Amino acid sequence: MYFLPQTLAVSCPGGPSSSPSLPVRSIPLVRRTRSQRNGTEVMQWLKNQKDSLVAKYQSGSAHEKRASGTNLLTNQQLDASFYGSIAVGTPPVAFNVILDTGSSDLWIASGASTTQAGITNFDSTKSSTFESLNSPFEIKYGTGSASGTLGQDVVQMAGFQVTNQVFAVATQQSGVLNAPVSGLMGMGFQTIASSRAPPFWETLANETGALDEPLMAFQFTRFRDVNRAQSLEPGGTFTLGAVDSSLFTGDIDYQPIPDGQAGYWIQEITGMTVNGQTVIMPSGPDAFGAIDTGTTLVTGPPDMVAAIYAKIPGSQALTGADMDGFYQYPCNTDVAVTLRFGASTISWPISNADFLVGDGTTRGMCLGGFIGLDTTGTTAPAWIVGDTFLKNVYSVYRARPAAVGFATLSQAALAMNGKLGPVPTPTIGSVAATATDRTTQGSNSNGAVTRQSVSVGVLLTLVTGLVGACVLL
């Protein structure tokens, strides 16, 4: 659950343009920078991702019509995480943030929370529209935490604006942010927000006429297997209020969120294969999975993950408390996994390039992108489906009726994979649609707002996502 982020109407370098009939604005996603890691570093990274996921999931105005907006993304550290940009305050200041469908709170680092070079800090004294709500906020990840106070201010993204968006000003944070990311924007539902405030996207979706459609969509790039890739590369596209038809082909296969499960973007995994062999799946809650853009990996019940690797010849479970749930397999073995959701007849593939996440503990062995994680007794679903899967599809998150949709990536989208280039530049543009967060805010008589996050903060993208940002921090 950790992480992603921000700004208005930018187009991805070398990417497809929006269809003339659909004035889509997209947010470029940037991939997190990452140098090649040795086996020891990869194992520590994976452990951090798992810890972050555990923490994340155990936590318990007038408008002017605008069809849609786009924010280009950045791919950071060879697919470890993806972030976009937002603008906050008056005058507006741009910040890079992880866009995380596995959590629902927005928080931004302030000057007191970090001295790390390259991180832009929010200074409330520089915004004439900022209002402190005098309510403590805290969020914990497996490898770090962030705390501070809640406030509200003008927030802009992809050509949209919310005038009184509630967010946390993080006065303390450790082990969570990697430059140039300044925070995290949760894209789940209000029901799981620690701040109890509606997320930016949901305020707009509930404002009649603000969005052409009450949905958002992601397309991610792949650079993990590109030798000359830099720590930051073009990361894809986030679109709010519409879908970008240039990025997918065919129909979008929508499957409803199971009854009573709105909060996370839940889907029931009803089918799975590994190299053409069927993995027998349970039904109901034991097969529920959170679709989490803020998490890098895919996690599932330990017995189910063991069954997956049992179909990969030569695979081995790693031992030791720190490596519980991780597996390695022969690097010369191609692994093709498919997932099917809800009542769909479509099985969506995970490429071998995404299943393989790094070198194993012994020569010739590689680490797999599925890990075993027992979420029994927590609020987390049995499965967390992160970017290891999402890089292979165009994913759409619809508020009404609540559903998640997947579509086949277009050739134009696939052509962005591995295409080196400059990362999107955060911009502050004109606002074509506004909304007001009408949630009553004030001092929280219940004390600090606390949320345990399982997402991987900066690994946000690895094993984290749901409650904070799925990018292993």
CORMO-V163125 format. One record per residue. RES is the residue in three letters. SS is DSSP state (H for helix, E for strand, C for the rest). OMEGA is omega in radians with two decimals (* if undefined). D_LAST is the distance of its C-alpha to the last C-alpha in Angstrom with 2 decimals. Layout:
res=(RES & RES)
ss=(SS & SS)
omega=(OMEGA & OMEGA)
d_last=(D_LAST & D_LAST)
This chain:
res=(MET & TYR & PHE & LEU & PRO & GLN & THR & LEU & ALA & VAL & SER & CYS & PRO & GLY & GLY & PRO & SER & SER & SER & PRO & SER & LEU & PRO & VAL & ARG & SER & ILE & PRO & LEU & VAL & ARG & ARG & THR & ARG & SER & GLN & ARG & ASN & GLY & THR & GLU & VAL & MET & GLN & TRP & LEU & LYS & ASN & GLN & LYS & ASP & SER & LEU & VAL & ALA & LYS & TYR & GLN & SER & GLY & SER & ALA & HIS & GLU & LYS & ARG & ALA & SER & GLY & THR & ASN & LEU & LEU & THR & ASN & GLN & GLN & LEU & ASP & ALA & SER & PHE & TYR & GLY & SER & ILE & ALA & VAL & GLY & THR & PRO & PRO & VAL & ALA & PHE & ASN & VAL & ILE & LEU & ASP & THR & GLY & SER & SER & ASP & LEU & TRP & ILE & ALA & SER & GLY & ALA & SER & THR & THR & GLN & ALA & GLY & ILE & THR & ASN & PHE & ASP & SER & THR & LYS & SER & SER & THR & PHE & GLU & SER & LEU & ASN & SER & PRO & PHE & GLU & ILE & LYS & TYR & GLY & THR & GLY & SER & ALA & SER & GLY & THR & LEU & GLY & GLN & ASP & VAL & VAL & GLN & MET & ALA & GLY & PHE & GLN & VAL & THR & ASN & GLN & VAL & PHE & ALA & VAL & ALA & THR & GLN & GLN & SER & GLY & VAL & LEU & ASN & ALA & PRO & VAL & SER & GLY & LEU & MET & GLY & MET & GLY & PHE & GLN & THR & ILE & ALA & SER & SER & ARG & ALA & PRO & PRO & PHE & TRP & GLU & THR & LEU & ALA & ASN & GLU & THR & GLY & ALA & LEU & ASP & GLU & PRO & LEU & MET & ALA & PHE & GLN & PHE & THR & ARG & PHE & ARG & ASP & VAL & ASN & ARG & ALA & GLN & SER & LEU & GLU & PRO & GLY & GLY & THR & PHE & THR & LEU & GLY & ALA & VAL & ASP & SER & SER & LEU & PHE & THR & GLY & ASP & ILE & ASP & TYR & GLN & PRO & ILE & PRO & ASP & GLY & GLN & ALA & GLY & TYR & TRP & ILE & GLN & GLU & ILE & THR & GLY & MET & THR & VAL & ASN & GLY & GLN & THR & VAL & ILE & MET & PRO & SER & GLY & PRO & ASP & ALA & PHE & GLY & ALA & ILE & ASP & THR & GLY & THR & THR & LEU & VAL & THR & GLY & PRO & PRO & ASP & MET & VAL & ALA & ALA & ILE & TYR & ALA & LYS & ILE & PRO & GLY & SER & GLN & ALA & LEU & THR & GLY & ALA & ASP & MET & ASP & GLY & PHE & TYR & GLN & TYR & PRO & CYS & ASN & THR & ASP & VAL & ALA & VAL & THR & LEU & ARG & PHE & GLY & ALA & SER & THR & ILE & SER & TRP & PRO & ILE & SER & ASN & ALA & ASP & PHE & LEU & VAL & GLY & ASP & GLY & THR & THR & ARG & GLY & MET & CYS & LEU & GLY & GLY & PHE & ILE & GLY & LEU & ASP & THR & THR & GLY & THR & THR & ALA & PRO & ALA & TRP & ILE & VAL & GLY & ASP & THR & PHE & LEU & LYS & ASN & VAL & TYR & SER & VAL & TYR & ARG & ALA & ARG & PRO & ALA & ALA & VAL & GLY & PHE & ALA & THR & LEU & SER & GLN & ALA & ALA & LEU & ALA & MET & ASN & GLY & LYS & LEU & GLY & PRO & VAL & PRO & THR & PRO & THR & ILE & GLY & SER & VAL & ALA & ALA & THR & ALA & THR & ASP & ARG & THR & THR & GLN & GLY & SER & ASN & SER & ASN & GLY & ALA & VAL & THR & ARG & GLN & SER & VAL & SER & VAL & GLY & VAL & LEU & LEU & THR & LEU & VAL & THR & GLY & LEU & VAL & GLY & ALA & CYS & VAL & LEU & LEU)
ss=(C & C & C & C & C & E & C & C & C & C & C & C & C & C & C & C & C & C & C & C & C & C & C & C & C & E & E & E & E & E & E & E & C & C & C & C & C & C & H & H & H & H & H & H & H & H & H & H & H & H & H & H & H & H & H & H & H & C & C & C & C & C & C & C & C & C & C & C & E & E & E & E & E & E & E & E & C & C & C & C & E & E & E & E & E & E & E & E & C & C & C & C & E & E & E & E & E & E & E & E & C & C & C & C & C & E & E & E & E & E & C & C & C & C & C & C & C & C & C & C & C & E & C & H & H & H & C & C & C & C & E & E & E & E & E & E & E & E & E & E & E & C & C & E & E & E & E & E & E & E & E & E & E & E & E & E & E & C & C & E & E & E & E & E & E & E & E & E & E & E & E & E & E & E & C & C & C & C & C & C & E & E & E & E & E & E & C & C & C & H & H & H & C & C & C & C & C & C & C & H & H & H & H & H & H & H & C & C & C & C & C & C & C & C & E & E & E & E & E & E & C & C & C & C & C & C & C & C & C & C & C & E & E & E & E & E & E & E & E & E & C & C & C & C & H & H & H & E & E & E & E & E & E & E & E & E & C & C & C & C & C & C & C & C & C & E & E & E & E & E & E & E & E & E & C & C & E & E & C & C & C & C & C & H & H & H & H & E & E & E & E & C & C & C & C & C & C & E & E & E & C & H & H & H & H & H & H & H & H & C & C & C & C & C & C & E & E & C & C & C & H & H & H & C & C & C & E & E & E & E & C & C & C & C & C & C & E & E & E & E & E & C & C & C & C & C & C & E & E & E & C & H & H & H & H & E & E & E & E & C & C & C & C & C & E & E & E & E & C & E & E & E & C & C & C & C & C & C & C & C & C & C & E & E & E & C & H & H & H & H & C & C & C & E & E & E & E & E & C & C & C & C & E & E & E & E & E & E & E & C & H & H & H & H & C & C & C & C & C & C & C & C & C & C & C & C & C & C & C & C & C & C & E & E & E & C & C & C & C & C & C & C & C & C & C & C & C & C & E & E & E & E & C & C & C & C & C & C & E & E & C & C & C & C & C & C & C & C & C & C & E & E & C)
omega=(3.05 & 2.45 & -3.03 & -3.01 & -1.84 & 1.88 & -2.90 & 2.96 & 3.05 & 3.12 & -3.07 & -3.14 & 3.10 & -3.10 & -3.11 & 3.09 & -3.14 & 3.10 & -3.12 & -3.10 & -3.12 & -3.06 & -3.08 & 3.00 & -3.08 & 3.12 & -3.13 & 3.10 & 3.13 & -3.13 & -3.09 & -3.10 & 3.13 & 3.09 & 3.11 & -3.11 & 3.01 & -3.07 & -3.12 & -3.14 & 3.12 & -3.13 & 3.13 & 3.12 & 3.13 & 3.12 & 3.13 & 3.14 & -3.13 & -3.13 & -3.12 & 3.13 & 3.14 & -3.13 & -3.07 & -3.05 & -3.14 & -3.13 & 3.12 & * & 3.08 & -3.12 & 3.00 & -3.02 & 3.06 & -3.05 & -3.05 & 3.10 & -3.09 & 3.10 & 3.13 & -3.03 & 3.08 & 3.11 & -3.06 & 3.08 & 3.04 & 3.06 & 3.12 & 3.11 & 3.13 & 3.14 & 3.08 & -3.11 & 3.07 & 3.04 & -3.05 & 2.99 & 3.10 & 0.00 & -3.06 & 3.08 & -3.09 & 3.10 & 3.01 & -3.14 & 3.04 & 3.07 & -2.91 & 3.11 & 3.12 & 3.09 & -3.03 & -3.14 & 3.00 & 3.01 & -3.07 & 3.13 & 3.02 & -3.05 & -3.08 & -3.00 & -3.10 & 3.04 & -3.11 & 3.14 & 3.06 & 3.12 & 3.10 & -3.11 & 3.10 & 3.11 & -3.06 & -3.12 & -3.11 & -3.14 & -3.11 & -3.09 & -3.13 & 3.07 & 3.09 & 3.11 & 3.06 & 3.13 & -3.11 & 3.13 & 3.08 & 3.06 & -3.07 & 3.08 & -3.12 & -3.07 & -3.13 & -3.13 & 3.06 & 3.12 & -3.13 & -3.13 & 3.10 & 3.06 & 3.06 & -3.09 & 3.08 & 3.09 & 3.14 & 3.02 & 3.05 & 3.11 & 3.10 & -3.12 & 2.97 & -2.96 & -3.13 & -3.12 & 3.08 & 3.08 & 3.14 & 3.01 & -3.03 & 3.12 & 3.07 & 3.04 & 3.11 & 3.06 & -3.06 & -3.00 & 2.99 & -3.14 & 0.15 & -3.11 & -3.10 & -3.10 & -3.06 & 3.06 & 3.11 & -3.10 & 3.03 & -3.12 & -3.11 & -3.05 & 3.12 & -3.13 & 3.07 & -3.13 & -3.08 & -3.11 & 3.09 & 3.07 & -3.12 & -3.07 & -3.06 & 3.06 & 3.13 & -3.13 & -3.13 & 3.13 & -3.08 & 3.07 & -3.11 & 3.13 & 3.06 & 3.06 & -3.12 & -3.09 & 3.06 & -3.04 & -3.14 & 2.92 & -3.10 & 3.08 & 3.09 & 3.07 & -3.02 & -3.07 & -3.12 & -3.01 & -3.05 & -3.11 & 3.10 & -3.11 & 3.08 & 3.12 & 3.07 & -2.97 & -3.13 & -3.00 & 2.98 & -3.13 & -3.11 & 3.07 & 3.14 & 3.00 & 3.12 & -3.04 & 3.11 & -3.04 & 3.12 & 3.10 & 3.12 & -3.12 & 3.00 & -3.10 & -3.14 & 3.00 & -3.06 & 2.97 & -3.12 & -3.12 & 3.08 & -3.06 & -3.14 & -3.04 & 2.88 & 3.06 & -3.00 & 2.96 & 3.04 & 3.10 & -3.04 & 3.11 & 3.11 & 3.01 & 3.04 & -3.09 & 3.08 & 3.14 & -3.09 & 3.00 & -3.10 & -3.09 & 3.00 & 3.10 & 3.10 & -3.05 & 3.14 & 3.12 & 3.13 & 3.11 & 3.07 & 3.09 & -2.84 & 3.13 & -3.11 & -3.14 & -3.10 & -2.99 & 2.99 & 3.11 & 3.13 & 3.11 & -3.09 & -3.11 & 3.13 & 3.11 & 3.07 & 3.13 & 3.10 & -3.09 & 3.08 & 3.13 & 3.09 & -3.09 & 3.08 & -3.13 & -3.10 & 3.02 & 3.10 & -3.07 & -3.10 & -3.08 & -3.09 & -3.04 & 3.13 & 3.13 & -3.13 & -3.14 & 3.00 & -3.10 & -3.10 & -3.10 & -3.12 & 3.10 & 3.05 & -3.13 & 3.12 & -3.14 & 3.01 & 3.09 & 3.06 & -3.02 & 3.04 & -3.11 & -3.10 & 3.03 & -3.08 & 3.04 & -3.07 & -3.03 & 2.93 & -3.07 & 3.07 & -3.12 & 3.14 & 3.11 & 3.14 & -3.06 & 3.12 & 3.12 & 3.11 & -3.09 & 3.11 & -3.09 & 3.09 & 3.14 & -3.13 & -3.13 & -3.14 & -3.06 & 3.02 & 3.10 & 3.13 & -3.14 & -3.12 & -3.13 & 3.14 & 3.12 & 3.10 & 3.08 & -3.09 & 3.03 & -3.10 & -3.09 & 3.00 & -3.02 & -3.05 & -2.97 & 3.04 & 3.06 & -2.96 & 3.07 & -3.06 & -3.08 & 2.91 & -3.04 & -3.08 & -3.08 & -3.01 & -3.09 & -3.06 & -0.27 & -3.02 & -3.09 & 2.99 & 3.14 & 3.08 & 3.09 & 3.14 & 3.12 & 3.11 & 3.07 & 3.12 & 3.11 & -3.13 & -3.13 & 3.12 & -3.14 & 3.10 & -3.14 & -3.09 & 3.13 & 3.12 & 3.13 & 3.14 & 3.11 & 3.11 & 3.14 & 3.07 & -3.04 & 3.12 & -3.13 & -3.10 & 3.11 & -3.14 & 3.07 & 3.13 & 3.03 & -3.06 & 3.13 & 3.11 & -3.12 & 3.13 & -3.13 & 3.13 & -3.08 & -3.12 & 3.09 & -3.04 & 3.04 & -3.06 & 3.08 & 3.08 & -3.12 & 3.09 & -3.05 & -3.13 & -3.13 & -3.11 & 2.99 & -3.09 & -3.03 & -3.08 & -3.09 & -3.11 & 3.11 & -2.97 & -3.02 & 3.14 & 3.07 & -2.95 & -3.12 & -3.03 & 3.13 & *)
d_last=(9.48 & 7.13 & 8.65 & 11.80 & 15.18 & 18.71 & 22.45 & 25.90 & 27.83 & 26.80 & 27.78 & 25.80 & 27.47 & 29.61 & 28.69 & 31.32 & 32.97 & 33.33 & 36.53 & 39.32 & 40.13 & 36.67 & 35.37 & 31.72 & 29.18 & 25.84 & 22.50 & 21.34 & 17.85 & 16.22 & 14.22 & 11.30 & 12.88 & 12.79 & 15.63 & 17.22 & 15.74 & 18.17 & 18.34 & 16.85 & 13.72 & 13.41 & 13.99 & 11.36 & 8.76 & 10.47 & 10.67 & 7.03 & 7.13 & 10.29 & 9.55 & 7.17 & 10.06 & 12.53 & 11.50 & 11.41 & 14.75 & 16.52 & 16.70 & 19.35 & 35.88 & 38.08 & 36.82 & 38.02 & 37.64 & 35.13 & 34.67 & 31.11 & 28.50 & 26.13 & 22.87 & 21.95 & 18.39 & 16.47 & 14.97 & 12.12 & 11.78 & 14.44 & 13.44 & 9.71 & 9.61 & 12.52 & 13.31 & 16.65 & 18.45 & 20.31 & 22.87 & 23.36 & 26.43 & 29.96 & 30.16 & 27.06 & 24.10 & 21.58 & 17.80 & 15.15 & 13.13 & 11.30 & 14.22 & 13.30 & 16.32 & 14.66 & 14.82 & 17.49 & 16.59 & 16.29 & 14.81 & 14.93 & 14.38 & 17.78 & 19.29 & 19.04 & 15.30 & 14.30 & 16.47 & 14.20 & 16.50 & 16.19 & 14.57 & 17.37 & 17.90 & 19.98 & 23.29 & 25.18 & 28.39 & 28.53 & 28.75 & 32.19 & 31.06 & 28.22 & 29.11 & 27.42 & 27.59 & 27.40 & 25.17 & 22.20 & 18.79 & 15.88 & 12.82 & 10.92 & 7.86 & 8.11 & 6.28 & 7.23 & 9.50 & 11.46 & 15.23 & 18.29 & 21.19 & 22.12 & 24.23 & 25.68 & 26.51 & 27.33 & 24.48 & 25.27 & 23.78 & 25.66 & 28.96 & 28.62 & 28.56 & 28.12 & 30.00 & 28.67 & 25.11 & 23.51 & 19.99 & 18.19 & 18.45 & 15.62 & 17.53 & 14.98 & 11.23 & 9.34 & 6.10 & 4.61 & 6.54 & 7.66 & 11.40 & 13.21 & 11.10 & 12.48 & 11.43 & 11.55 & 14.86 & 15.51 & 18.21 & 19.39 & 22.59 & 23.55 & 24.33 & 20.75 & 19.92 & 19.31 & 21.20 & 23.95 & 24.25 & 24.65 & 21.90 & 23.07 & 24.04 & 25.89 & 27.95 & 29.15 & 29.83 & 31.95 & 33.85 & 36.95 & 37.24 & 34.02 & 32.62 & 34.82 & 33.02 & 30.52 & 27.78 & 24.90 & 23.98 & 21.39 & 22.07 & 19.38 & 20.18 & 19.68 & 19.26 & 17.78 & 21.33 & 22.61 & 23.44 & 23.85 & 20.79 & 18.98 & 15.31 & 16.20 & 18.80 & 20.41 & 18.34 & 21.04 & 22.37 & 21.78 & 25.16 & 26.12 & 29.58 & 30.70 & 29.89 & 30.34 & 33.10 & 32.66 & 29.37 & 30.77 & 34.09 & 36.06 & 35.39 & 32.20 & 32.19 & 31.33 & 30.92 & 31.00 & 28.40 & 30.14 & 32.23 & 30.54 & 26.98 & 26.11 & 22.89 & 20.50 & 21.82 & 23.37 & 25.41 & 27.52 & 27.16 & 30.84 & 30.99 & 29.22 & 30.56 & 29.50 & 31.74 & 34.31 & 34.40 & 33.91 & 31.40 & 33.06 & 30.89 & 31.52 & 32.31 & 31.26 & 28.19 & 27.47 & 26.84 & 24.91 & 21.61 & 19.20 & 18.86 & 15.24 & 14.34 & 10.73 & 10.33 & 10.87 & 13.26 & 16.24 & 16.74 & 20.15 & 22.56 & 22.96 & 26.63 & 26.10 & 23.50 & 26.00 & 28.66 & 26.77 & 26.46 & 30.05 & 31.13 & 29.56 & 32.04 & 30.83 & 27.43 & 26.29 & 24.10 & 22.02 & 22.99 & 21.59 & 19.62 & 16.26 & 17.27 & 19.05 & 18.91 & 18.14 & 21.04 & 22.39 & 25.48 & 27.85 & 26.47 & 29.92 & 29.68 & 28.91 & 27.22 & 27.98 & 26.59 & 27.82 & 26.96 & 29.47 & 28.93 & 31.44 & 35.03 & 34.20 & 36.10 & 33.51 & 31.20 & 28.17 & 27.13 & 23.95 & 24.76 & 24.72 & 22.57 & 19.73 & 20.41 & 20.06 & 16.48 & 17.37 & 19.84 & 20.71 & 21.88 & 25.42 & 27.18 & 27.67 & 25.07 & 22.01 & 19.07 & 19.35 & 17.05 & 18.31 & 17.28 & 19.18 & 17.76 & 20.35 & 19.87 & 23.42 & 24.02 & 21.03 & 21.07 & 18.97 & 21.06 & 21.86 & 19.96 & 16.77 & 17.51 & 14.78 & 15.09 & 16.75 & 19.64 & 19.32 & 19.74 & 23.20 & 24.56 & 25.15 & 23.73 & 25.38 & 24.66 & 27.96 & 28.63 & 32.36 & 33.24 & 29.70 & 28.71 & 26.29 & 27.93 & 27.37 & 29.47 & 30.07 & 28.57 & 31.34 & 32.33 & 31.24 & 27.67 & 27.68 & 29.07 & 25.86 & 24.01 & 23.89 & 25.84 & 24.69 & 25.06 & 24.02 & 21.09 & 22.12 & 22.98 & 22.11 & 25.50 & 27.27 & 30.14 & 32.93 & 32.28 & 34.46 & 33.57 & 32.65 & 32.11 & 31.92 & 29.70 & 32.60 & 30.68 & 32.28 & 29.94 & 30.70 & 30.03 & 28.42 & 30.96 & 28.64 & 26.45 & 22.71 & 20.82 & 18.22 & 15.92 & 14.01 & 11.07 & 10.56 & 8.25 & 4.98 & 3.26 & 2.72 & 4.13 & 5.45 & 8.37 & 8.87 & 9.65 & 8.54 & 10.62 & 13.36 & 12.69 & 10.00 & 8.38 & 8.21 & 5.86 & 3.72 & 0.00)
